[in-house]
Amino acid sequence: MQLFYNPEIVENQKDIEFPRDESKHIVKVLRKNAGDVLEVTNGRGFLFSVRITDANPNRCKAEIIASEKEKPDDWYLHLAVAPTKMNDRYEWFLEKATEICLHEVTPVICDHSERKHVKLNRFERVLQSAMKQSLHLSLPQLNETEKLEDFLKKKFSGQKFIAHCQEGMERFQLKDKVLTSSEVTILIGPEGDFSPEEIKLALKNGWQPVSLGNSRLRTETAAIVACHTIALANQE
């Protein structure tokens, strides 16, 4: 199955019109014609079957012939990850985490962050592409970039973890602490890790310190390990 994305579709809608770039891809690249059926998601858990009525490469139109909504997960993963020095590494993380289980992501700026500005519109496109490729029906929520100290003070439901590598500080294995069927927020630091002051502030605000294993991991690898750990814990 090839999945298309159109965030404008709502339940009980009768027909849709694809934007110009998507229309061109459908008609010129995929050579779809009137009468062909496509599968489309709005990124909010719905799958729509649509039949093309006008194969116009500038404005492809289709009628909705069926729709269904997937059962939502009974767990929720929010990753707060510091931007990597090389932007493509962060995009790799977004792509792979979306394929695995990501529900929400926030870029956080830390004391040791070398990159302090990111292009959210680029990240959004990566998330959309990964959602379609992996045939997921829910698009992860991408939040605005925040300073870590502000993020730490927010109230979150469920469990809160900070994964760090500081020696001499108490840490638990994430796999031993995570609860299934719950909301989980995990902090992943930049190259150079969180500063001791940041870790102390996190602990003061109720974040649990965790380890992701014995290896020293890159930021993007650590985020994927955390993501996969939570996904495995929640597999039926």
MDAnalysis code that builds the backbone (N, CA, C; Angstrom):
import MDAnalysis as mda
import numpy as np

u = mda.Universe.empty(708, n_residues=236, atom_resindex=np.repeat(np.arange(236), 3), trajectory=True)
u.add_TopologyAttr("name", ["N", "CA", "C"] * 236)
u.add_TopologyAttr("resid", np.arange(1, 237))
u.add_TopologyAttr("resname", ["MET", "GLN", "LEU", "PHE", "TYR", "ASN", "PRO", "GLU", "ILE", "VAL", "GLU", "ASN", "GLN", "LYS", "ASP", "ILE", "GLU", "PHE", "PRO", "ARG", "ASP", "GLU", "SER", "LYS", "HIS", "ILE", "VAL", "LYS", "VAL", "LEU", "ARG", "LYS", "ASN", "ALA", "GLY", "ASP", "VAL", "LEU", "GLU", "VAL", "THR", "ASN", "GLY", "ARG", "GLY", "PHE", "LEU", "PHE", "SER", "VAL", "ARG", "ILE", "THR", "ASP", "ALA", "ASN", "PRO", "ASN", "ARG", "CYS", "LYS", "ALA", "GLU", "ILE", "ILE", "ALA", "SER", "GLU", "LYS", "GLU", "LYS", "PRO", "ASP", "ASP", "TRP", "TYR", "LEU", "HIS", "LEU", "ALA", "VAL", "ALA", "PRO", "THR", "LYS", "MET", "ASN", "ASP", "ARG", "TYR", "GLU", "TRP", "PHE", "LEU", "GLU", "LYS", "ALA", "THR", "GLU", "ILE", "CYS", "LEU", "HIS", "GLU", "VAL", "THR", "PRO", "VAL", "ILE", "CYS", "ASP", "HIS", "SER", "GLU", "ARG", "LYS", "HIS", "VAL", "LYS", "LEU", "ASN", "ARG", "PHE", "GLU", "ARG", "VAL", "LEU", "GLN", "SER", "ALA", "MET", "LYS", "GLN", "SER", "LEU", "HIS", "LEU", "SER", "LEU", "PRO", "GLN", "LEU", "ASN", "GLU", "THR", "GLU", "LYS", "LEU", "GLU", "ASP", "PHE", "LEU", "LYS", "LYS", "LYS", "PHE", "SER", "GLY", "GLN", "LYS", "PHE", "ILE", "ALA", "HIS", "CYS", "GLN", "GLU", "GLY", "MET", "GLU", "ARG", "PHE", "GLN", "LEU", "LYS", "ASP", "LYS", "VAL", "LEU", "THR", "SER", "SER", "GLU", "VAL", "THR", "ILE", "LEU", "ILE", "GLY", "PRO", "GLU", "GLY", "ASP", "PHE", "SER", "PRO", "GLU", "GLU", "ILE", "LYS", "LEU", "ALA", "LEU", "LYS", "ASN", "GLY", "TRP", "GLN", "PRO", "VAL", "SER", "LEU", "GLY", "ASN", "SER", "ARG", "LEU", "ARG", "THR", "GLU", "THR", "ALA", "ALA", "ILE", "VAL", "ALA", "CYS", "HIS", "THR", "ILE", "ALA", "LEU", "ALA", "ASN", "GLN", "GLU"])
u.atoms.positions = np.array([
    [0.837, -1.197, 0.000],
    [0.000, 0.000, 0.000],
    [0.872, 1.248, 0.000],
    [0.487, 2.235, -0.797],
    [1.148, 3.536, -0.770],
    [0.228, 4.521, -0.069],
    [0.771, 5.205, 0.926],
    [-0.040, 6.092, 1.743],
    [0.237, 7.548, 1.395],
    [-0.840, 8.330, 1.239],
    [-0.725, 9.764, 0.981],
    [-1.172, 10.527, 2.223],
    [-0.751, 11.780, 2.307],
    [-1.053, 12.596, 3.483],
    [-1.779, 13.864, 3.075],
    [-2.917, 14.098, 3.725],
    [-3.680, 15.318, 3.500],
    [-4.296, 15.734, 4.833],
    [-3.686, 16.705, 5.516],
    [-4.135, 17.077, 6.865],
    [-5.496, 17.760, 6.906],
    [-6.018, 18.141, 5.748],
    [-7.279, 18.881, 5.717],
    [-8.512, 17.974, 5.780],
    [-8.359, 16.684, 5.550],
    [-9.519, 15.792, 5.523],
    [-10.083, 15.603, 6.927],
    [-11.402, 15.645, 7.031],
    [-12.071, 15.391, 8.307],
    [-13.099, 14.283, 8.109],
    [-13.512, 13.702, 9.211],
    [-14.499, 12.622, 9.169],
    [-15.792, 13.123, 8.528],
    [-16.420, 12.268, 7.724],
    [-17.689, 12.541, 7.035],
    [-17.557, 13.485, 5.839],
    [-16.343, 13.850, 5.472],
    [-16.135, 14.665, 4.279],
    [-16.425, 13.832, 3.032],
    [-16.909, 14.447, 1.973],
    [-17.325, 13.717, 0.769],
    [-16.243, 13.653, -0.296],
    [-15.473, 14.712, -0.430],
    [-14.446, 14.727, -1.477],
    [-13.258, 15.566, -1.024],
    [-12.145, 15.428, -1.744],
    [-10.929, 16.158, -1.393],
    [-10.241, 16.675, -2.655],
    [-9.342, 17.608, -2.442],
    [-8.523, 18.146, -3.519],
    [-7.073, 18.172, -3.038],
    [-6.185, 17.541, -3.766],
    [-4.787, 17.477, -3.370],
    [-4.057, 18.769, -3.745],
    [-3.069, 19.163, -2.944],
    [-2.269, 20.349, -3.298],
    [-1.476, 20.079, -4.581],
    [-0.942, 21.143, -5.157],
    [-0.321, 21.038, -6.482],
    [0.838, 20.041, -6.529],
    [1.739, 20.079, -5.532],
    [2.884, 19.172, -5.576],
    [2.464, 17.715, -5.457],
    [1.482, 17.442, -4.586],
    [0.968, 16.087, -4.440],
    [0.212, 15.660, -5.700],
    [-0.539, 16.590, -6.295],
    [-1.279, 16.284, -7.526],
    [-0.331, 15.895, -8.653],
    [0.748, 16.647, -8.776],
    [1.735, 16.358, -9.818],
    [2.355, 14.986, -9.609],
    [2.646, 14.655, -8.353],
    [3.241, 13.360, -8.038],
    [2.276, 12.226, -8.385],
    [1.012, 12.425, -8.043],
    [0.006, 11.382, -8.288],
    [-0.202, 11.151, -9.787],
    [-0.336, 12.228, -10.529],
    [-0.704, 12.121, -11.942],
    [0.505, 11.932, -12.864],
    [1.543, 12.727, -12.664],
    [2.689, 12.690, -13.575],
    [3.680, 11.578, -13.238],
    [3.951, 11.397, -11.940],
    [4.956, 10.412, -11.528],
    [4.354, 9.020, -11.399],
    [3.253, 8.924, -10.649],
    [2.631, 7.617, -10.428],
    [1.667, 7.225, -11.549],
    [1.359, 8.191, -12.424],
    [0.488, 7.960, -13.584],
    [-0.897, 7.410, -13.188],
    [-1.444, 7.975, -12.135],
    [-2.782, 7.596, -11.713],
    [-3.817, 8.316, -12.578],
    [-4.939, 7.629, -12.810],
    [-6.007, 8.160, -13.665],
    [-7.329, 8.203, -12.913],
    [-8.295, 8.852, -13.513],
    [-9.644, 8.882, -12.942],
    [-10.127, 7.448, -12.752],
    [-10.680, 7.184, -11.571],
    [-11.150, 5.841, -11.251],
    [-10.197, 5.067, -10.361],
    [-8.930, 5.460, -10.334],
    [-7.962, 4.787, -9.468],
    [-8.236, 5.144, -8.007],
    [-7.959, 4.180, -7.124],
    [-8.210, 4.365, -5.691],
    [-6.894, 4.572, -4.947],
    [-6.876, 5.568, -4.058],
    [-5.700, 5.889, -3.248],
    [-6.051, 5.765, -1.767],
    [-5.021, 5.515, -0.948],
    [-5.194, 5.485, 0.503],
    [-4.560, 6.752, 1.080],
    [-5.328, 7.462, 1.902],
    [-4.890, 8.762, 2.417],
    [-5.119, 8.828, 3.924],
    [-4.185, 9.441, 4.647],
    [-4.384, 9.707, 6.076],
    [-4.333, 11.206, 6.319],
    [-5.011, 11.632, 7.377],
    [-4.924, 13.044, 7.775],
    [-3.928, 13.244, 8.910],
    [-3.219, 12.171, 9.276],
    [-2.231, 12.264, 10.349],
    [-2.835, 12.270, 11.733],
    [-4.143, 12.039, 11.825],
    [-4.823, 12.027, 13.124],
    [-5.544, 10.704, 13.353],
    [-4.973, 9.630, 12.801],
    [-5.495, 8.296, 13.056],
    [-6.506, 7.780, 12.059],
    [-6.848, 8.564, 11.045],
    [-7.839, 8.141, 10.063],
    [-7.182, 7.622, 8.785],
    [-7.789, 6.597, 8.204],
    [-7.394, 6.102, 6.894],
    [-8.587, 6.256, 5.962],
    [-8.391, 6.969, 4.867],
    [-9.451, 7.212, 3.891],
    [-9.101, 6.516, 2.579],
    [-10.090, 5.846, 1.991],
    [-9.953, 5.336, 0.632],
    [-10.650, 6.338, -0.279],
    [-9.924, 6.845, -1.280],
    [-10.502, 7.852, -2.161],
    [-10.354, 7.419, -3.617],
    [-11.340, 7.756, -4.433],
    [-11.310, 7.440, -5.856],
    [-11.117, 8.733, -6.653],
    [-10.113, 8.758, -7.520],
    [-9.825, 9.947, -8.310],
    [-10.972, 10.249, -9.268],
    [-11.427, 11.501, -9.261],
    [-12.491, 11.926, -10.168],
    [-11.959, 12.854, -11.259],
    [-10.858, 13.538, -10.951],
    [-10.251, 14.448, -11.926],
    [-8.737, 14.370, -11.775],
    [-8.082, 13.674, -12.705],
    [-6.625, 13.470, -12.642],
    [-5.892, 14.674, -13.230],
    [-6.086, 15.811, -12.604],
    [-5.440, 17.041, -13.039],
    [-4.124, 17.208, -12.284],
    [-2.977, 17.312, -12.968],
    [-1.684, 17.399, -12.284],
    [-1.507, 18.654, -11.440],
    [-2.356, 19.653, -11.661],
    [-2.290, 20.879, -10.872],
    [-3.293, 20.890, -9.720],
    [-4.350, 20.065, -9.859],
    [-5.411, 20.069, -8.855],
    [-6.176, 18.755, -8.960],
    [-5.563, 17.700, -8.463],
    [-6.180, 16.372, -8.514],
    [-7.331, 16.293, -7.506],
    [-8.488, 15.823, -7.987],
    [-9.658, 15.724, -7.114],
    [-10.064, 14.266, -6.949],
    [-10.691, 13.973, -5.793],
    [-11.115, 12.599, -5.529],
    [-12.316, 12.596, -4.597],
    [-13.095, 11.528, -4.686],
    [-14.230, 11.347, -3.779],
    [-13.854, 10.313, -2.721],
    [-14.300, 10.536, -1.499],
    [-14.011, 9.608, -0.410],
    [-15.040, 8.482, -0.445],
    [-14.551, 7.260, -0.556],
    [-15.464, 6.119, -0.660],
    [-15.500, 5.263, 0.609],
    [-14.537, 5.442, 1.493],
    [-14.533, 4.690, 2.752],
    [-13.571, 5.358, 3.729],
    [-13.826, 5.172, 5.024],
    [-12.926, 5.709, 6.048],
    [-12.996, 4.846, 7.296],
    [-11.897, 4.807, 8.004],
    [-11.854, 4.095, 9.281],
    [-10.836, 4.787, 10.179],
    [-11.000, 4.620, 11.496],
    [-10.067, 5.210, 12.443],
    [-9.412, 4.109, 13.256],
    [-8.083, 4.179, 13.351],
    [-7.368, 3.165, 14.099],
    [-7.562, 3.356, 15.596],
    [-7.409, 2.279, 16.338],
    [-7.493, 2.351, 17.794],
    [-6.237, 3.044, 18.302],
    [-6.371, 4.105, 19.090],
    [-5.177, 4.822, 19.571],
    [-4.368, 3.983, 20.552],
    [-3.068, 4.248, 20.618],
    [-2.217, 3.564, 21.587],
    [-2.672, 3.891, 23.000],
    [-2.490, 2.936, 23.907],
    [-2.815, 3.213, 25.311],
    [-1.586, 3.708, 26.066],
    [-0.568, 4.103, 25.321],
    [0.650, 4.676, 25.887],
    [1.074, 5.847, 25.017],
    [1.979, 6.669, 25.535],
    [2.345, 7.897, 24.819],
    [3.808, 8.215, 25.105],
    [4.579, 8.454, 24.042],
    [5.994, 8.763, 24.193],
    [6.315, 10.157, 23.672],
    [6.866, 10.960, 24.554],
    [7.321, 12.304, 24.219],
    [8.830, 12.338, 24.425],
    [9.589, 12.596, 23.357],
    [11.038, 12.715, 23.445],
    [11.438, 14.180, 23.339],
    [12.227, 14.625, 24.302],
    [12.796, 15.977, 24.257],
    [14.288, 15.791, 23.991],
    [14.726, 16.149, 22.788],
    [16.077, 15.808, 22.336],
    [16.823, 17.064, 21.892],
    [18.039, 17.206, 22.387],
    [18.857, 18.356, 22.009],
    [19.252, 18.256, 20.533],
    [19.218, 19.356, 19.793],
    [19.650, 19.337, 18.390],
    [21.103, 18.865, 18.269],
    [21.373, 18.085, 17.258],
    [22.727, 17.590, 17.028],
    [23.534, 18.613, 16.234],
    [24.861, 18.508, 16.339],
    [25.738, 19.432, 15.615],
    [25.483, 19.340, 14.116],
    [25.369, 18.108, 13.617],
    [25.062, 17.875, 12.208],
    [23.551, 17.689, 12.066],
    [22.918, 18.559, 11.312],
    [21.463, 18.560, 11.216],
    [20.905, 17.256, 10.670],
    [21.636, 16.597, 9.750],
    [21.114, 15.375, 9.156],
    [20.990, 14.244, 10.172],
    [21.770, 14.301, 11.237],
    [21.661, 13.273, 12.273],
    [20.341, 13.407, 13.035],
    [19.924, 14.637, 13.267],
    [18.641, 14.845, 13.949],
    [17.492, 14.409, 13.053],
    [17.602, 14.684, 11.774],
    [16.566, 14.258, 10.834],
    [16.504, 12.739, 10.759],
    [17.663, 12.088, 10.852],
    [17.691, 10.620, 10.872],
    [16.946, 10.102, 12.098],
    [17.201, 10.723, 13.246],
    [16.487, 10.342, 14.462],
    [14.978, 10.498, 14.296],
    [14.539, 11.632, 13.769],
    [13.109, 11.870, 13.575],
    [12.486, 10.818, 12.675],
    [13.182, 10.489, 11.603],
    [12.677, 9.493, 10.658],
    [12.515, 8.132, 11.321],
    [13.566, 7.662, 11.981],
    [13.542, 6.327, 12.572],
    [12.612, 6.243, 13.773],
    [12.578, 7.278, 14.595],
    [11.690, 7.264, 15.755],
    [10.230, 7.258, 15.325],
    [9.912, 7.967, 14.244],
    [8.545, 7.956, 13.717],
    [8.176, 6.562, 13.236],
    [9.100, 5.887, 12.596],
    [8.851, 4.526, 12.137],
    [8.587, 3.586, 13.313],
    [9.234, 3.852, 14.451],
    [9.122, 2.946, 15.594],
    [7.885, 3.229, 16.434],
    [7.797, 4.480, 16.979],
    [6.671, 4.695, 17.917],
    [6.465, 6.125, 18.395],
    [7.168, 7.095, 17.873],
    [7.146, 8.448, 18.434],
    [5.766, 9.099, 18.356],
    [5.362, 9.752, 19.457],
    [4.105, 10.493, 19.486],
    [4.315, 12.005, 19.507],
    [5.383, 12.439, 20.172],
    [5.618, 13.879, 20.316],
    [7.115, 14.129, 20.482],
    [7.600, 15.244, 19.936],
    [9.021, 15.560, 20.049],
    [9.220, 17.057, 20.265],
    [10.169, 17.388, 21.134],
    [10.521, 18.780, 21.398],
    [12.037, 18.940, 21.313],
    [12.552, 19.797, 20.441],
    [13.986, 20.105, 20.460],
    [14.278, 20.992, 21.681],
    [15.291, 20.629, 22.471],
    [15.622, 21.403, 23.663],
    [17.069, 21.896, 23.587],
    [17.272, 23.139, 23.952],
    [18.600, 23.749, 23.933],
    [19.224, 23.650, 25.314],
    [20.418, 23.061, 25.361],
    [21.085, 22.794, 26.632],
    [22.381, 23.594, 26.755],
    [23.019, 23.507, 27.924],
    [24.268, 24.242, 28.159],
    [25.348, 23.859, 27.156],
    [25.411, 22.587, 26.788],
    [26.455, 22.100, 25.893],
    [26.012, 22.017, 24.429],
    [24.864, 22.552, 24.113],
    [24.366, 22.487, 22.732],
    [25.236, 23.325, 21.805],
    [25.689, 22.719, 20.711],
    [26.442, 23.461, 19.706],
    [25.515, 24.069, 18.660],
    [24.387, 23.446, 18.424],
    [23.373, 23.980, 17.508],
    [22.209, 24.511, 18.328],
    [21.892, 25.771, 18.142],
    [20.831, 26.384, 18.934],
    [19.630, 26.812, 18.096],
    [19.725, 26.648, 16.787],
    [18.610, 27.008, 15.910],
    [18.337, 25.850, 14.950],
    [17.082, 25.518, 14.789],
    [16.696, 24.428, 13.890],
    [15.591, 24.896, 12.949],
    [15.443, 24.198, 11.841],
    [14.401, 24.507, 10.866],
    [13.235, 23.549, 11.061],
    [12.239, 24.020, 11.799],
    [11.112, 23.157, 12.129],
    [10.334, 22.724, 10.893],
    [10.275, 23.597, 9.865],
    [9.529, 23.212, 8.658],
    [10.187, 22.024, 7.965],
    [11.515, 21.956, 8.008],
    [12.234, 20.804, 7.460],
    [11.954, 19.554, 8.291],
    [11.986, 19.687, 9.611],
    [11.689, 18.564, 10.499],
    [10.275, 18.043, 10.255],
    [9.339, 18.958, 10.040],
    [7.951, 18.567, 9.800],
    [7.839, 17.714, 8.543],
    [8.565, 18.077, 7.498],
    [8.535, 17.295, 6.256],
    [9.127, 15.898, 6.459],
    [10.168, 15.826, 7.273],
    [10.769, 14.522, 7.570],
    [9.769, 13.633, 8.300],
    [9.068, 14.190, 9.266],
    [8.063, 13.439, 10.018],
    [6.951, 12.939, 9.101],
    [6.496, 13.801, 8.206],
    [5.432, 13.412, 7.282],
    [5.878, 12.274, 6.367],
    [7.065, 12.399, 5.836],
    [7.590, 11.373, 4.936],
    [7.737, 10.034, 5.657],
    [8.260, 10.069, 6.887],
    [8.448, 8.840, 7.658],
    [7.115, 8.209, 8.020],
    [6.121, 9.026, 8.339],
    [4.786, 8.504, 8.650],
    [4.214, 7.757, 7.457],
    [4.322, 8.350, 6.275],
    [3.783, 7.715, 5.070],
    [4.547, 6.439, 4.729],
    [5.868, 6.497, 4.834],
    [6.687, 5.350, 4.478],
    [6.396, 4.156, 5.383],
    [6.182, 4.420, 6.673],
    [5.963, 3.348, 7.638],
    [4.491, 2.969, 7.778],
    [3.627, 3.636, 7.009],
    [2.186, 3.359, 6.989],
    [1.516, 3.615, 8.342],
    [2.067, 4.576, 9.088],
    [1.399, 5.007, 10.313],
    [0.320, 6.026, 9.955],
    [-0.702, 6.106, 10.788],
    [-1.807, 7.012, 10.518],
    [-1.796, 8.251, 11.418],
    [-0.839, 8.324, 12.330],
    [-0.767, 9.468, 13.236],
    [0.582, 10.163, 13.081],
    [0.541, 11.457, 12.830],
    [1.764, 12.248, 12.670],
    [2.248, 12.715, 14.037],
    [3.516, 12.459, 14.381],
    [4.031, 12.942, 15.666],
    [3.903, 14.461, 15.785],
    [3.600, 14.902, 16.984],
    [3.495, 16.335, 17.240],
    [4.890, 16.931, 17.391],
    [5.188, 17.953, 16.603],
    [6.476, 18.635, 16.668],
    [6.286, 19.981, 17.359],
    [6.984, 20.167, 18.467],
    [6.843, 21.397, 19.246],
    [7.944, 22.406, 18.924],
    [7.719, 23.642, 19.317],
    [8.726, 24.679, 19.159],
    [9.948, 24.362, 20.030],
    [11.097, 24.842, 19.601],
    [12.325, 24.664, 20.358],
    [12.238, 25.414, 21.687],
    [12.731, 24.767, 22.760],
    [12.687, 25.384, 24.084],
    [14.035, 25.287, 24.767],
    [14.294, 26.192, 25.685],
    [15.452, 26.069, 26.557],
    [15.159, 24.975, 27.580],
    [16.167, 24.176, 27.880],
    [15.968, 23.048, 28.784],
    [15.430, 23.489, 30.141],
    [15.962, 24.586, 30.688],
    [15.534, 25.019, 32.015],
    [14.040, 25.336, 32.054],
    [13.492, 25.837, 30.944],
    [12.054, 26.110, 30.886],
    [11.263, 24.814, 30.747],
    [11.792, 23.910, 29.930],
    [11.109, 22.634, 29.706],
    [11.013, 21.831, 31.004],
    [12.085, 21.845, 31.793],
    [12.127, 21.048, 33.020],
    [11.071, 21.462, 34.036],
    [10.665, 22.702, 33.984],
    [9.732, 23.210, 34.986],
    [8.270, 22.966, 34.624],
    [8.042, 22.448, 33.437],
    [6.661, 22.195, 33.009],
    [6.086, 20.973, 33.726],
    [4.774, 20.912, 33.750],
    [4.096, 19.764, 34.353],
    [3.761, 18.753, 33.249],
    [4.104, 17.506, 33.476],
    [3.821, 16.441, 32.525],
    [3.093, 15.305, 33.238],
    [2.179, 14.669, 32.521],
    [1.513, 13.496, 33.070],
    [2.434, 12.291, 32.915],
    [2.298, 11.328, 33.797],
    [3.059, 10.096, 33.658],
    [4.490, 10.211, 34.159],
    [5.368, 9.379, 33.580],
    [6.752, 9.293, 34.020],
    [7.647, 10.294, 33.294],
    [8.658, 10.784, 34.013],
    [9.617, 11.729, 33.448],
    [11.028, 11.199, 33.696],
    [11.801, 11.045, 32.612],
    [13.152, 10.512, 32.728],
    [14.160, 11.452, 32.081],
    [15.355, 11.521, 32.666],
    [16.482, 12.210, 32.038],
    [17.601, 11.187, 31.881],
    [18.002, 10.958, 30.633],
    [19.064, 9.994, 30.345],
    [20.392, 10.754, 30.268],
    [21.310, 10.423, 31.166],
    [22.599, 11.123, 31.157],
    [23.741, 10.132, 31.380],
    [24.970, 10.612, 31.219],
    [26.153, 9.744, 31.309],
    [27.105, 10.151, 32.428],
    [26.672, 11.017, 33.319],
    [27.556, 11.518, 34.370],
    [27.926, 10.413, 35.358],
    [29.218, 10.204, 35.537],
    [29.689, 9.223, 36.511],
    [29.484, 9.771, 37.924],
    [29.261, 8.864, 38.860],
    [29.120, 9.268, 40.255],
    [27.725, 9.721, 40.626],
    [26.814, 9.768, 39.660],
    [25.424, 10.136, 39.947],
    [24.539, 8.893, 39.802],
    [23.584, 8.768, 40.679],
    [22.710, 7.597, 40.655],
    [21.888, 7.566, 39.373],
    [21.832, 6.393, 38.754],
    [21.022, 6.193, 37.551],
    [20.410, 4.800, 37.594],
    [19.256, 4.663, 36.952],
    [18.578, 3.376, 36.849],
    [18.478, 2.996, 35.375],
    [18.354, 1.726, 35.096],
    [18.152, 1.292, 33.723],
    [16.727, 1.656, 33.296],
    [16.606, 2.326, 32.165],
    [15.288, 2.750, 31.690],
    [14.326, 1.572, 31.592],
    [14.804, 0.444, 31.079],
    [13.940, -0.729, 30.880],
    [13.359, -1.251, 32.194],
    [14.043, -0.973, 33.307],
    [13.572, -1.456, 34.613],
    [12.602, -0.488, 35.282],
    [12.548, 0.730, 34.797],
    [11.730, 1.750, 35.449],
    [10.444, 2.092, 34.695],
    [10.434, 1.877, 33.386],
    [9.289, 2.317, 32.591],
    [8.052, 1.463, 32.874],
    [6.926, 2.123, 32.981],
    [5.642, 1.452, 33.166],
    [4.946, 1.337, 31.817],
    [4.273, 0.236, 31.588],
    [3.528, 0.083, 30.339],
    [2.190, 0.807, 30.431],
    [1.608, 1.059, 29.263],
    [0.294, 1.721, 29.178],
    [0.283, 3.037, 29.951],
    [1.331, 3.822, 29.775],
    [1.399, 5.101, 30.476],
    [2.024, 6.168, 29.584],
    [1.988, 7.397, 30.031],
    [2.649, 8.499, 29.331],
    [4.083, 8.601, 29.831],
    [5.012, 8.750, 28.876],
    [6.427, 8.802, 29.227],
    [7.085, 9.969, 28.500],
    [7.855, 10.766, 29.225],
    [8.646, 11.840, 28.631],
    [10.107, 11.570, 28.955],
    [10.970, 11.585, 27.927],
    [12.382, 11.278, 28.111],
    [13.244, 12.393, 27.546],
    [14.212, 12.844, 28.339],
    [15.159, 13.875, 27.919],
    [16.447, 13.232, 27.429],
    [16.895, 13.651, 26.245],
    [18.153, 13.189, 25.668],
    [19.028, 14.410, 25.414],
    [20.243, 14.396, 25.944],
    [21.098, 15.569, 25.878],
    [21.924, 15.684, 24.605],
    [22.711, 16.744, 24.506],
    [23.528, 17.015, 23.319],
    [24.855, 16.264, 23.368],
    [25.675, 16.436, 22.322],
    [27.041, 15.964, 22.390],
    [27.702, 16.660, 23.590],
    [28.340, 15.885, 24.437],
    [28.893, 16.477, 25.652],
    [27.995, 16.289, 26.853],
    [26.795, 15.757, 26.628],
    [25.854, 15.416, 27.703],
    [25.274, 16.671, 28.370],
    [24.365, 16.431, 29.296],
    [23.829, 17.514, 30.120],
    [24.916, 17.987, 31.078],
    [24.840, 19.227, 31.485],
    [25.766, 19.723, 32.501],
    [25.294, 19.221, 33.872],
    [26.203, 19.137, 34.859],
    [25.793, 18.719, 36.212],
    [24.677, 19.598, 36.773],
    [24.719, 20.888, 36.455],
    [23.675, 21.800, 36.942],
    [22.313, 21.449, 36.340],
    [22.303, 21.078, 35.075],
    [21.048, 20.710, 34.418],
    [20.476, 19.432, 35.026],
    [21.344, 18.475, 35.292],
    [20.885, 17.216, 35.891],
    [20.304, 17.473, 37.279],
    [20.976, 18.294, 38.067],
    [20.479, 18.609, 39.409],
    [19.124, 19.311, 39.344],
    [18.966, 20.217, 38.364],
    [17.688, 20.916, 38.205],
    [16.586, 19.935, 37.814],
    [16.928, 18.975, 36.962],
    [15.948, 17.971, 36.554],
    [15.507, 17.131, 37.751],
    [16.479, 16.685, 38.540],
    [16.145, 15.874, 39.717],
    [15.283, 16.670, 40.698],
    [15.595, 17.950, 40.851],
    [14.824, 18.816, 41.743],
    [13.370, 18.928, 41.299],
    [13.158, 18.830, 39.982],
    [11.805, 18.954, 39.438],
    [11.134, 17.603, 39.188],
    [11.673, 16.558, 39.783],
    [10.991, 15.268, 39.756],
    [11.312, 14.353, 38.596],
    [12.380, 14.644, 37.849],
    [12.771, 13.767, 36.732],
    [13.648, 12.639, 37.272],
    [13.404, 11.429, 36.803],
    [14.173, 10.272, 37.243],
    [15.407, 10.082, 36.354],
    [16.589, 9.887, 36.935],
    [17.799, 9.690, 36.142],
    [17.891, 8.245, 35.643],
    [18.165, 8.079, 34.352],
    [18.234, 6.729, 33.798],
    [19.448, 6.568, 32.886],
    [19.817, 5.304, 32.693],
    [20.874, 4.920, 31.764],
    [20.241, 4.139, 30.628],
    [20.863, 4.229, 29.462],
    [20.382, 3.495, 28.287],
    [21.309, 2.329, 27.937],
    [22.161, 1.952, 28.895],
    [23.076, 0.848, 28.655],
    [24.508, 1.239, 28.965],
    [25.434, 0.322, 28.717],
    [26.838, 0.538, 29.074],
    [27.619, 1.328, 28.030],
    [27.130, 1.387, 26.805],
    [27.846, 2.088, 25.742],
    [27.603, 3.594, 25.818],
    [28.581, 4.368, 25.371],
    [28.400, 5.819, 25.255],
    [27.807, 6.092, 23.884],
    [26.615, 6.615, 23.849],
    [25.856, 6.746, 22.603],
    [25.832, 8.188, 22.104],
    [25.784, 8.329, 20.786],
    [25.521, 9.640, 20.212],
    [24.103, 10.066, 20.572],
    [23.852, 11.357, 20.477],
    [22.524, 11.878, 20.812],
    [21.425, 11.166, 20.040],
    [21.571, 11.079, 18.722],
    [20.521, 10.476, 17.911],
    [20.362, 8.986, 18.174],
    [21.478, 8.307, 18.480],
    [21.400, 6.880, 18.801],
    [20.703, 6.675, 20.138],
    [21.047, 7.496, 21.120],
    [20.408, 7.403, 22.430],
    [18.902, 7.603, 22.323],
    [18.493, 8.547, 21.487],
    [17.057, 8.805, 21.310],
    [16.353, 7.589, 20.707],
    [17.008, 6.933, 19.749],
    [16.419, 5.747, 19.132],
    [16.354, 4.596, 20.127],
    [17.412, 4.403, 20.925],
    [17.415, 3.348, 21.933],
    [16.272, 3.568, 22.929],
    [16.096, 4.813, 23.379],
    [15.012, 5.129, 24.310],
    [13.659, 4.840, 23.677],
    [13.507, 5.247, 22.425],
    [12.259, 5.040, 21.692],
    [11.946, 3.550, 21.574],
    [12.946, 2.771, 21.198],
    [12.737, 1.337, 21.007],
    [12.464, 0.630, 22.326],
    [13.111, 1.081, 23.395],
    [12.879, 0.498, 24.718],
    [11.425, 0.656, 25.132],
    [10.876, 1.846, 24.916],
    [9.476, 2.105, 25.277],
    [8.535, 1.298, 24.382],
    [8.852, 1.216, 23.100],
    [8.010, 0.449, 22.170],
    [7.973, -1.023, 22.543],
    [9.129, -1.608, 22.864],
    [9.182, -3.017, 23.235],
    [8.402, -3.272, 24.530],
    [8.522, -2.349, 25.460],
    [7.821, -2.517, 26.743],
    [6.309, -2.539, 26.564],
    [5.827, -1.891, 25.508],
    [4.384, -1.777, 25.292],
    [3.843, -2.732, 24.223],
    [4.683, -3.605, 23.723],
    [4.198, -4.582, 22.741],
    [3.290, -5.584, 23.425],
    [2.212, -5.941, 22.748],
    [1.275, -6.910, 23.304],
    [1.802, -8.325, 23.079],
])
